[in-house]
Every structure is written in C-alpha cells, then in structure tokens.
C-alpha cells in the first residue's frame, strides 16, 4: 500500500511475474496473458539483450562491467506495438540471435548491470496492470507481485522450441548445439551470485512440456481467479 500526502492509501498497480529458464515459452505465454487481461507487458530479457547488442556493436570488452553498466543505465530503447527499438532502429529480430542471447546471459551476471536496469523495469508497473517475464521478476524486481509463476519445460522440449523459433526468423540452427547452449545458459543463470534463476518461495510452478500456449495461459488465468486478480 502507498500513502499519499493526505494519508490516503492507494494500491500499486497489479503485477504478475512469470520467471523461468530460457526457451520455456514464458515470453509467448506472458504476452498472451497480458493481451487477455488488457495489461502492459515487459520482456525483461529484452533489456539484457539490448544491452548485450549495444556492447557487441560498440566492441566493448565483455569483462568491462562498468562500461556495460553505463550503457545499460542510458539504454536508448523503446517498445512500440510489439517492436523493440534501439536508438530508433528496429532490433526486434536481431536481439534474438544466439550470440546476443549468450552475451546477455554473461553480462546479466554483473550486479552493476542488474542495478542499472532495475529502475527501468520497475517503471513499467502502470495501471491497469503489468505482466512481466524474466529470471528474477518475482524474487528481486517485484517481490510484492500479486501473482508469481515459475514456468519450466524439459531441456529437449525447450531445444525443439528454440530450434523452430530460430528457423522461423531465418537464423541458422543446429539442435544439438542449441541443447548444449541451453544447458550452459541454465547453469550460468542459476549458479550466478547476483539474482540467480530460482522460483520465488510463493511462486506457482507450471511445467509446460506437454501444454500448448492456450492451456498454459488458462492455467495462469485460473491462478489469477483464485487470487481474485
Ligand atoms: O529471457 P531471455 O532468454 O531473452 O534472456 C536473455 C538473458 O538475459 C538470459 O540468459 C538471462 C538474462 N536475464 C536475466 O538475467 N534476468 C532477467 N530478468 C531476464 C533475463
């Protein structure tokens, strides 16, 4: 509850967090859920990917934590009608390249980079509500979220989903390499010291290995109804 200057209380806008490992389908599920509820949507991984793309393009050494954190702090990004812009350029597809994802996973381990992106993420909590996906949305960025979901799927299913996604976007892909990359990224995201990937203690666990998008969204809508969201 927030108190205004007259001591009147006002509730913060609703936020639903969907965390989980890479390629678990959380982005698609979160986006569909936001559409159904008429809420805003934040893909927090895109912010790490945008920072990674900026660093790669500027040829910054990937261990230069402070310079990368400075870039994150003043990230010239915008989200418009499902498209992601960096300094006005549409980079929606280029940030999905594997090199950018792997770099994002590396720089996401730096606490100064995470700190630099925090205020931007919090600023997306606007009426009528927000659905957001990432790794630490329920544990660190929105610990007071109204509903926290942790989405998982087996490595084999996730590798297959990522493979199809990449082919659709016209990127070359090899399923065995992808599976190995996923396992490496899971390990790095879960074992890092800063905001490791893990379910919040009060998260609802949802395994989507054998669920379609609509079924996954429906499970979350059922959890929302239970919580009267
Ligand atoms: O969800 P994604 O694959 O687009 O995220 C890219 C990388 O960014 C991922 O490997 C870890 C990092 N990330 C993070 O550390 N915290 C978040 N809230 C979102 C993403």
py3Dmol code that shows the C-alpha trace and the ligand (Angstrom):
import py3Dmol

protein = """\
ATOM      1  CA  UNK A   1       0.000   0.000   0.000  1.00  0.00           C
ATOM      2  CA  UNK A   2       1.305   3.514  -0.830  1.00  0.00           C
ATOM      3  CA  UNK A   3       0.202   6.506   1.268  1.00  0.00           C
ATOM      4  CA  UNK A   4      -0.260   9.867  -0.452  1.00  0.00           C
ATOM      5  CA  UNK A   5       0.421  13.261   1.163  1.00  0.00           C
ATOM      6  CA  UNK A   6      -3.052  13.257   2.787  1.00  0.00           C
ATOM      7  CA  UNK A   7      -2.520   9.835   4.297  1.00  0.00           C
ATOM      8  CA  UNK A   8      -4.942   8.197   1.853  1.00  0.00           C
ATOM      9  CA  UNK A   9      -3.882   4.752   0.773  1.00  0.00           C
ATOM     10  CA  UNK A  10      -3.685   3.642  -2.845  1.00  0.00           C
ATOM     11  CA  UNK A  11      -2.821   0.188  -4.074  1.00  0.00           C
ATOM     12  CA  UNK A  12       0.068  -0.235  -6.515  1.00  0.00           C
ATOM     13  CA  UNK A  13      -0.941  -1.490  -9.986  1.00  0.00           C
ATOM     14  CA  UNK A  14      -1.297  -5.278 -10.220  1.00  0.00           C
ATOM     15  CA  UNK A  15       1.786  -7.157 -11.399  1.00  0.00           C
ATOM     16  CA  UNK A  16       2.022 -10.787 -12.482  1.00  0.00           C
ATOM     17  CA  UNK A  17       5.556 -12.175 -12.812  1.00  0.00           C
ATOM     18  CA  UNK A  18       6.482 -15.139 -14.988  1.00  0.00           C
ATOM     19  CA  UNK A  19      10.021 -16.372 -14.422  1.00  0.00           C
ATOM     20  CA  UNK A  20      11.728 -19.403 -15.876  1.00  0.00           C
ATOM     21  CA  UNK A  21      14.653 -20.747 -17.876  1.00  0.00           C
ATOM     22  CA  UNK A  22      15.465 -19.788 -21.433  1.00  0.00           C
ATOM     23  CA  UNK A  23      13.039 -21.032 -24.134  1.00  0.00           C
ATOM     24  CA  UNK A  24      10.491 -22.217 -21.555  1.00  0.00           C
ATOM     25  CA  UNK A  25       7.808 -20.352 -23.511  1.00  0.00           C
ATOM     26  CA  UNK A  26       7.404 -17.692 -20.838  1.00  0.00           C
ATOM     27  CA  UNK A  27       7.608 -14.788 -23.324  1.00  0.00           C
ATOM     28  CA  UNK A  28       4.782 -16.076 -25.514  1.00  0.00           C
ATOM     29  CA  UNK A  29       2.652 -17.078 -22.535  1.00  0.00           C
ATOM     30  CA  UNK A  30       3.245 -13.731 -20.783  1.00  0.00           C
ATOM     31  CA  UNK A  31       2.366 -11.774 -23.915  1.00  0.00           C
ATOM     32  CA  UNK A  32      -0.888 -13.721 -24.479  1.00  0.00           C
ATOM     33  CA  UNK A  33      -1.787 -13.332 -20.806  1.00  0.00           C
ATOM     34  CA  UNK A  34      -1.187  -9.555 -20.960  1.00  0.00           C
ATOM     35  CA  UNK A  35      -3.413  -9.331 -24.069  1.00  0.00           C
ATOM     36  CA  UNK A  36      -6.209 -11.312 -22.363  1.00  0.00           C
ATOM     37  CA  UNK A  37      -6.085  -9.124 -19.246  1.00  0.00           C
ATOM     38  CA  UNK A  38      -5.527  -5.853 -21.152  1.00  0.00           C
ATOM     39  CA  UNK A  39      -2.314  -5.324 -19.135  1.00  0.00           C
ATOM     40  CA  UNK A  40       1.058  -3.897 -20.159  1.00  0.00           C
ATOM     41  CA  UNK A  41       3.794  -6.400 -20.974  1.00  0.00           C
ATOM     42  CA  UNK A  42       7.507  -6.227 -20.163  1.00  0.00           C
ATOM     43  CA  UNK A  43      10.006  -8.702 -21.607  1.00  0.00           C
ATOM     44  CA  UNK A  44      12.842  -8.035 -19.147  1.00  0.00           C
ATOM     45  CA  UNK A  45      15.211 -10.361 -21.051  1.00  0.00           C
ATOM     46  CA  UNK A  46      14.969  -7.915 -23.973  1.00  0.00           C
ATOM     47  CA  UNK A  47      16.648  -5.260 -21.796  1.00  0.00           C
ATOM     48  CA  UNK A  48      19.614  -7.583 -21.160  1.00  0.00           C
ATOM     49  CA  UNK A  49      19.676  -8.483 -24.861  1.00  0.00           C
ATOM     50  CA  UNK A  50      19.593  -4.779 -25.861  1.00  0.00           C
ATOM     51  CA  UNK A  51      22.488  -4.080 -23.513  1.00  0.00           C
ATOM     52  CA  UNK A  52      24.388  -7.060 -24.962  1.00  0.00           C
ATOM     53  CA  UNK A  53      23.748  -5.919 -28.535  1.00  0.00           C
ATOM     54  CA  UNK A  54      24.927  -2.391 -27.670  1.00  0.00           C
ATOM     55  CA  UNK A  55      28.110  -3.754 -26.096  1.00  0.00           C
ATOM     56  CA  UNK A  56      28.808  -6.110 -29.026  1.00  0.00           C
ATOM     57  CA  UNK A  57      28.291  -3.327 -31.547  1.00  0.00           C
ATOM     58  CA  UNK A  58      30.500  -0.911 -29.602  1.00  0.00           C
ATOM     59  CA  UNK A  59      33.108  -3.701 -29.296  1.00  0.00           C
ATOM     60  CA  UNK A  60      33.305  -3.209 -25.538  1.00  0.00           C
ATOM     61  CA  UNK A  61      35.340  -5.910 -23.780  1.00  0.00           C
ATOM     62  CA  UNK A  62      32.746  -8.234 -22.254  1.00  0.00           C
ATOM     63  CA  UNK A  63      34.503  -8.183 -18.877  1.00  0.00           C
ATOM     64  CA  UNK A  64      34.315  -4.354 -18.722  1.00  0.00           C
ATOM     65  CA  UNK A  65      31.452  -4.396 -16.225  1.00  0.00           C
ATOM     66  CA  UNK A  66      31.370  -0.657 -15.504  1.00  0.00           C
ATOM     67  CA  UNK A  67      31.217   0.456 -19.161  1.00  0.00           C
ATOM     68  CA  UNK A  68      28.475  -2.094 -19.864  1.00  0.00           C
ATOM     69  CA  UNK A  69      26.547  -0.939 -16.765  1.00  0.00           C
ATOM     70  CA  UNK A  70      26.809   2.673 -18.029  1.00  0.00           C
ATOM     71  CA  UNK A  71      25.386   1.571 -21.370  1.00  0.00           C
ATOM     72  CA  UNK A  72      22.516  -0.207 -19.557  1.00  0.00           C
ATOM     73  CA  UNK A  73      21.776   2.900 -17.476  1.00  0.00           C
ATOM     74  CA  UNK A  74      21.188   5.065 -20.538  1.00  0.00           C
ATOM     75  CA  UNK A  75      19.809   2.429 -22.884  1.00  0.00           C
ATOM     76  CA  UNK A  76      18.071   4.345 -25.732  1.00  0.00           C
ATOM     77  CA  UNK A  77      15.292   1.757 -26.052  1.00  0.00           C
ATOM     78  CA  UNK A  78      11.587   1.941 -26.835  1.00  0.00           C
ATOM     79  CA  UNK A  79       8.811  -0.661 -27.074  1.00  0.00           C
ATOM     80  CA  UNK A  80       6.228   0.173 -29.747  1.00  0.00           C
ATOM     81  CA  UNK A  81       3.369  -2.085 -30.857  1.00  0.00           C
ATOM     82  CA  UNK A  82       5.303  -5.276 -30.277  1.00  0.00           C
ATOM     83  CA  UNK A  83       8.510  -3.939 -31.861  1.00  0.00           C
ATOM     84  CA  UNK A  84      11.719  -3.214 -29.931  1.00  0.00           C
ATOM     85  CA  UNK A  85      13.755  -0.151 -30.884  1.00  0.00           C
ATOM     86  CA  UNK A  86      17.355   0.724 -30.013  1.00  0.00           C
ATOM     87  CA  UNK A  87      18.240   4.352 -30.793  1.00  0.00           C
ATOM     88  CA  UNK A  88      15.285   4.348 -33.202  1.00  0.00           C
ATOM     89  CA  UNK A  89      16.418   1.199 -35.073  1.00  0.00           C
ATOM     90  CA  UNK A  90      14.072  -1.833 -35.081  1.00  0.00           C
ATOM     91  CA  UNK A  91      16.180  -4.601 -33.494  1.00  0.00           C
ATOM     92  CA  UNK A  92      13.272  -6.935 -32.593  1.00  0.00           C
ATOM     93  CA  UNK A  93      14.761  -9.794 -34.619  1.00  0.00           C
ATOM     94  CA  UNK A  94      18.482  -9.096 -34.237  1.00  0.00           C
ATOM     95  CA  UNK A  95      18.360  -9.306 -30.423  1.00  0.00           C
ATOM     96  CA  UNK A  96      17.091 -12.920 -30.781  1.00  0.00           C
ATOM     97  CA  UNK A  97      20.373 -14.130 -32.351  1.00  0.00           C
ATOM     98  CA  UNK A  98      22.125 -16.774 -30.244  1.00  0.00           C
ATOM     99  CA  UNK A  99      25.298 -14.673 -29.923  1.00  0.00           C
ATOM    100  CA  UNK A 100      23.247 -11.855 -28.397  1.00  0.00           C
ATOM    101  CA  UNK A 101      21.422 -14.271 -26.039  1.00  0.00           C
ATOM    102  CA  UNK A 102      24.655 -15.855 -24.852  1.00  0.00           C
ATOM    103  CA  UNK A 103      26.256 -12.441 -24.329  1.00  0.00           C
ATOM    104  CA  UNK A 104      23.128 -11.274 -22.468  1.00  0.00           C
ATOM    105  CA  UNK A 105      23.434 -14.260 -20.140  1.00  0.00           C
ATOM    106  CA  UNK A 106      27.093 -13.358 -19.435  1.00  0.00           C
ATOM    107  CA  UNK A 107      26.574  -9.661 -18.732  1.00  0.00           C
ATOM    108  CA  UNK A 108      23.415 -10.418 -16.696  1.00  0.00           C
ATOM    109  CA  UNK A 109      25.714 -11.945 -14.083  1.00  0.00           C
ATOM    110  CA  UNK A 110      27.182  -8.464 -13.355  1.00  0.00           C
ATOM    111  CA  UNK A 111      25.482  -6.806 -10.386  1.00  0.00           C
ATOM    112  CA  UNK A 112      26.144  -3.227 -11.686  1.00  0.00           C
ATOM    113  CA  UNK A 113      24.341  -4.137 -14.929  1.00  0.00           C
ATOM    114  CA  UNK A 114      21.377  -5.569 -12.973  1.00  0.00           C
ATOM    115  CA  UNK A 115      21.265  -2.449 -10.763  1.00  0.00           C
ATOM    116  CA  UNK A 116      21.373  -0.194 -13.829  1.00  0.00           C
ATOM    117  CA  UNK A 117      18.292  -1.896 -15.317  1.00  0.00           C
ATOM    118  CA  UNK A 118      16.219  -2.069 -12.137  1.00  0.00           C
ATOM    119  CA  UNK A 119      14.539   1.376 -12.191  1.00  0.00           C
ATOM    120  CA  UNK A 120      13.607   0.960 -15.848  1.00  0.00           C
ATOM    121  CA  UNK A 121      11.913  -2.381 -15.103  1.00  0.00           C
ATOM    122  CA  UNK A 122      10.014  -1.014 -12.083  1.00  0.00           C
ATOM    123  CA  UNK A 123       8.780   1.946 -14.192  1.00  0.00           C
ATOM    124  CA  UNK A 124       6.697  -0.457 -16.332  1.00  0.00           C
ATOM    125  CA  UNK A 125       4.328  -1.077 -13.389  1.00  0.00           C
ATOM    126  CA  UNK A 126       1.490   1.109 -14.631  1.00  0.00           C
ATOM    127  CA  UNK A 127      -2.326   0.845 -14.439  1.00  0.00           C
ATOM    128  CA  UNK A 128      -4.278  -1.235 -15.288  1.00  0.00           C
ATOM    129  CA  UNK A 129      -1.523  -3.778 -14.578  1.00  0.00           C
ATOM    130  CA  UNK A 130       1.630  -5.449 -15.799  1.00  0.00           C
ATOM    131  CA  UNK A 131       2.617  -8.936 -16.892  1.00  0.00           C
ATOM    132  CA  UNK A 132       6.366  -9.368 -16.977  1.00  0.00           C
ATOM    133  CA  UNK A 133       8.716 -12.245 -17.689  1.00  0.00           C
ATOM    134  CA  UNK A 134      12.349 -12.911 -16.850  1.00  0.00           C
ATOM    135  CA  UNK A 135      14.527 -14.651 -14.291  1.00  0.00           C
ATOM    136  CA  UNK A 136      14.210 -12.534 -11.130  1.00  0.00           C
ATOM    137  CA  UNK A 137      10.962 -10.649 -11.602  1.00  0.00           C
ATOM    138  CA  UNK A 138       9.233 -12.389  -8.684  1.00  0.00           C
ATOM    139  CA  UNK A 139      12.306 -12.700  -6.480  1.00  0.00           C
ATOM    140  CA  UNK A 140      14.054  -9.312  -6.856  1.00  0.00           C
ATOM    141  CA  UNK A 141      12.311  -6.738  -9.068  1.00  0.00           C
ATOM    142  CA  UNK A 142       8.697  -7.244  -7.904  1.00  0.00           C
ATOM    143  CA  UNK A 143       8.907  -9.196  -4.625  1.00  0.00           C
ATOM    144  CA  UNK A 144       5.391  -7.909  -3.788  1.00  0.00           C
ATOM    145  CA  UNK A 145       3.867  -9.204  -7.071  1.00  0.00           C
ATOM    146  CA  UNK A 146       0.195 -10.168  -6.905  1.00  0.00           C
ATOM    147  CA  UNK A 147       0.898 -13.498  -8.605  1.00  0.00           C
ATOM    148  CA  UNK A 148       4.243 -15.195  -9.272  1.00  0.00           C
ATOM    149  CA  UNK A 149       4.550 -18.029 -11.771  1.00  0.00           C
ATOM    150  CA  UNK A 150       7.630 -20.163 -12.435  1.00  0.00           C
ATOM    151  CA  UNK A 151       7.415 -21.742 -15.876  1.00  0.00           C
ATOM    152  CA  UNK A 152       9.513 -24.765 -16.792  1.00  0.00           C
ATOM    153  CA  UNK A 153       9.771 -27.316 -19.609  1.00  0.00           C
ATOM    154  CA  UNK A 154      12.216 -30.145 -20.260  1.00  0.00           C
ATOM    155  CA  UNK A 155      15.514 -29.310 -21.999  1.00  0.00           C
ATOM    156  CA  UNK A 156      14.518 -31.455 -25.014  1.00  0.00           C
ATOM    157  CA  UNK A 157      11.226 -29.565 -25.458  1.00  0.00           C
ATOM    158  CA  UNK A 158      12.918 -26.185 -25.000  1.00  0.00           C
ATOM    159  CA  UNK A 159      15.669 -27.000 -27.541  1.00  0.00           C
ATOM    160  CA  UNK A 160      12.990 -28.021 -30.054  1.00  0.00           C
ATOM    161  CA  UNK A 161      11.008 -24.788 -29.439  1.00  0.00           C
ATOM    162  CA  UNK A 162      14.114 -22.597 -29.804  1.00  0.00           C
ATOM    163  CA  UNK A 163      15.115 -24.503 -32.977  1.00  0.00           C
ATOM    164  CA  UNK A 164      11.738 -23.771 -34.603  1.00  0.00           C
ATOM    165  CA  UNK A 165      11.814 -20.140 -33.444  1.00  0.00           C
ATOM    166  CA  UNK A 166      15.260 -19.557 -34.973  1.00  0.00           C
ATOM    167  CA  UNK A 167      14.362 -21.217 -38.295  1.00  0.00           C
ATOM    168  CA  UNK A 168      11.191 -19.088 -38.485  1.00  0.00           C
ATOM    169  CA  UNK A 169      13.313 -15.956 -38.009  1.00  0.00           C
ATOM    170  CA  UNK A 170      15.730 -17.109 -40.717  1.00  0.00           C
ATOM    171  CA  UNK A 171      18.668 -17.832 -38.359  1.00  0.00           C
ATOM    172  CA  UNK A 172      20.775 -20.969 -38.948  1.00  0.00           C
ATOM    173  CA  UNK A 173      20.334 -23.552 -36.159  1.00  0.00           C
ATOM    174  CA  UNK A 174      21.584 -26.948 -35.057  1.00  0.00           C
ATOM    175  CA  UNK A 175      19.515 -28.771 -32.455  1.00  0.00           C
ATOM    176  CA  UNK A 176      22.463 -30.421 -30.645  1.00  0.00           C
ATOM    177  CA  UNK A 177      24.366 -27.143 -30.350  1.00  0.00           C
ATOM    178  CA  UNK A 178      21.190 -25.438 -29.171  1.00  0.00           C
ATOM    179  CA  UNK A 179      20.598 -28.036 -26.473  1.00  0.00           C
ATOM    180  CA  UNK A 180      24.176 -27.640 -25.225  1.00  0.00           C
ATOM    181  CA  UNK A 181      23.812 -23.805 -25.270  1.00  0.00           C
ATOM    182  CA  UNK A 182      20.555 -24.072 -23.297  1.00  0.00           C
ATOM    183  CA  UNK A 183      22.167 -26.277 -20.670  1.00  0.00           C
ATOM    184  CA  UNK A 184      25.161 -23.916 -20.373  1.00  0.00           C
ATOM    185  CA  UNK A 185      22.878 -20.888 -20.112  1.00  0.00           C
ATOM    186  CA  UNK A 186      20.647 -22.583 -17.500  1.00  0.00           C
ATOM    187  CA  UNK A 187      23.738 -23.371 -15.459  1.00  0.00           C
ATOM    188  CA  UNK A 188      25.097 -19.812 -15.736  1.00  0.00           C
ATOM    189  CA  UNK A 189      21.703 -18.204 -14.972  1.00  0.00           C
ATOM    190  CA  UNK A 190      21.060 -20.497 -11.976  1.00  0.00           C
ATOM    191  CA  UNK A 191      24.521 -20.521 -10.438  1.00  0.00           C
ATOM    192  CA  UNK A 192      25.410 -16.820 -10.656  1.00  0.00           C
ATOM    193  CA  UNK A 193      25.662 -14.899  -7.381  1.00  0.00           C
ATOM    194  CA  UNK A 194      23.516 -11.932  -8.464  1.00  0.00           C
ATOM    195  CA  UNK A 195      19.786 -12.710  -8.669  1.00  0.00           C
ATOM    196  CA  UNK A 196      20.134 -16.348  -9.749  1.00  0.00           C
ATOM    197  CA  UNK A 197      17.307 -18.039 -11.609  1.00  0.00           C
ATOM    198  CA  UNK A 198      15.157 -19.726  -8.978  1.00  0.00           C
ATOM    199  CA  UNK A 199      11.463 -19.839  -8.159  1.00  0.00           C
ATOM    200  CA  UNK A 200      10.206 -17.385  -5.533  1.00  0.00           C
ATOM    201  CA  UNK A 201       9.098 -19.204  -2.368  1.00  0.00           C
ATOM    202  CA  UNK A 202       5.497 -18.196  -3.122  1.00  0.00           C
ATOM    203  CA  UNK A 203       5.568 -18.961  -6.879  1.00  0.00           C
ATOM    204  CA  UNK A 204       3.063 -21.206  -8.634  1.00  0.00           C
ATOM    205  CA  UNK A 205       5.055 -23.872 -10.567  1.00  0.00           C
ATOM    206  CA  UNK A 206       3.903 -24.634 -14.111  1.00  0.00           C
ATOM    207  CA  UNK A 207       5.544 -27.288 -16.323  1.00  0.00           C
ATOM    208  CA  UNK A 208       4.594 -26.554 -19.942  1.00  0.00           C
ATOM    209  CA  UNK A 209       6.428 -29.514 -21.555  1.00  0.00           C
ATOM    210  CA  UNK A 210       3.099 -31.020 -22.597  1.00  0.00           C
ATOM    211  CA  UNK A 211       0.936 -27.888 -22.611  1.00  0.00           C
ATOM    212  CA  UNK A 212       0.125 -25.613 -25.532  1.00  0.00           C
ATOM    213  CA  UNK A 213       0.135 -21.814 -25.239  1.00  0.00           C
ATOM    214  CA  UNK A 214      -3.617 -21.508 -24.645  1.00  0.00           C
ATOM    215  CA  UNK A 215      -3.603 -24.234 -21.981  1.00  0.00           C
ATOM    216  CA  UNK A 216      -0.649 -22.581 -20.205  1.00  0.00           C
ATOM    217  CA  UNK A 217      -2.371 -19.183 -20.289  1.00  0.00           C
ATOM    218  CA  UNK A 218      -5.574 -20.760 -18.967  1.00  0.00           C
ATOM    219  CA  UNK A 219      -3.693 -22.306 -16.002  1.00  0.00           C
ATOM    220  CA  UNK A 220      -2.398 -18.839 -15.093  1.00  0.00           C
ATOM    221  CA  UNK A 221      -5.841 -17.257 -15.549  1.00  0.00           C
ATOM    222  CA  UNK A 222      -7.195 -19.916 -13.148  1.00  0.00           C
ATOM    223  CA  UNK A 223      -4.495 -18.958 -10.625  1.00  0.00           C
ATOM    224  CA  UNK A 224      -5.461 -15.262 -11.122  1.00  0.00           C
ATOM    225  CA  UNK A 225      -9.117 -16.110 -10.447  1.00  0.00           C
ATOM    226  CA  UNK A 226      -8.159 -17.958  -7.268  1.00  0.00           C
ATOM    227  CA  UNK A 227      -6.292 -14.838  -6.107  1.00  0.00           C
ATOM    228  CA  UNK A 228      -9.165 -12.575  -7.255  1.00  0.00           C
ATOM    229  CA  UNK A 229      -6.968 -10.687  -9.747  1.00  0.00           C
TER     230      UNK A 229
END
"""
ligand_1 = """\
20
LIG
O 14.714 -14.425 -21.463
P 15.859 -14.225 -22.400
O 16.437 -15.524 -22.913
O 15.534 -13.263 -23.506
O 17.021 -13.521 -21.519
C 18.323 -13.314 -22.026
C 19.320 -13.382 -20.889
O 19.112 -12.278 -20.003
C 19.225 -14.633 -20.012
O 20.158 -15.627 -20.366
C 19.491 -14.152 -18.618
C 19.246 -12.684 -18.652
N 18.078 -12.251 -17.874
C 18.260 -12.052 -16.519
O 19.334 -12.311 -16.002
N 17.247 -11.547 -15.773
C 16.047 -11.284 -16.325
N 15.069 -10.786 -15.561
C 15.835 -11.531 -17.703
C 16.873 -12.029 -18.458
"""
view = py3Dmol.view(width=600, height=400)
view.addModel(protein, "pdb")
view.setStyle({"model": 0}, {"cartoon": {"style": "trace"}})
view.addModel(ligand_1, "xyz")
view.setStyle({"model": 1}, {"stick": {}})
view.zoomTo()
view.show()
